[in-house]
């Protein structure tokens, strides 16, 4: 796995909270989620020490030229407002927006995260990721994931005309929905052994991820050490984020 490591480990502010969110799936056809996002960017986000968006900010991102679309432009402007307010903004790529690139990062003032990042959150070393790499029971998805992350494929996709990429993205979403509907629920969640191995490899006490749309707080013991895994909520019904500071971890909601 690719991790953010010393000297680039990020230490959260001792006073202001760090906010974590994922799976917003922003799209024009989801106006409630978009309204909640813009409310979040105008309000809680500007009072934070740092923001971590752990994948699937967009329901689909087909290249940084998507910024020319009015909906995407508005999202970029809201993110820029957060970073211009002095808040450290970090964004991970998810399975829906794996084509987020450096032009997007420059436009928003964000730092694009590697697949996994180790971060000090209020004194607890924490592994952050989108989380789809932990769903190892879904072999078909893991094959797609490996294929879609290949640098050569990314280059080939981005060379295609925008309208062609738009059609490909729509086809992939339809195919993904149909495939997910046929899969048993048991393989759509993370694999416990993959989670244990992630704790060992990163040598952390806590993992925070999204992707599964199964928000929860899981306690376990791995190799005799207490561990904690927090799963971020998706934004299907309203906005959701975690707030982390020296006082602990809290779940927050936001409406448009």
Beta strands, then each sheet from edge to edge (+ up, - down):
strand 1: 18-21
strand 2: 50-54
strand 3: 88-92
strand 4: 111-112
strand 5: 116-121
strand 6: 124-129
strand 7: 206-209
strand 8: 216-222
strand 9: 225-231
strand 10: 239-245
strand 11: 248-254
sheet 1: 4+ 3+ 2+ 1+ 10- 11+
sheet 2: 5+ 6- 7- 9- 8+
end
